[in-house]
Amino acid sequence: MDIPARSSYVMAVVTPAERVAAASFTAVPRSLASAAGPAIAGWLMAEGWDAAPFLVCAALKIAYDVAMLAMFAKVRESG
């Protein structure tokens, strides 16, 4: 799920007064977590598992999208 869809879901479940805090609360951990990806991918490729980073990334992306859909399938806008 890309940033606009994720942001839309977050904004739908918080009150208007909480939106700025919720946006930063979800964006900062995502940015910090993405910093480890290149190091892990480089290590996997150096070990000879050239396709592993792509397969792991695809599996994580699918799991994330399905989890977001399941969590917010019945959420209605709060404001």
ABEGO torsion letter per residue (X at the ends): XBAAAAAAAAAAABBAAAAAAAAAAAAAAAAAAAAAAAAAAAAAAAAGBAAAAAAAAAAAAAAAAAAAAAAAAABBBAX
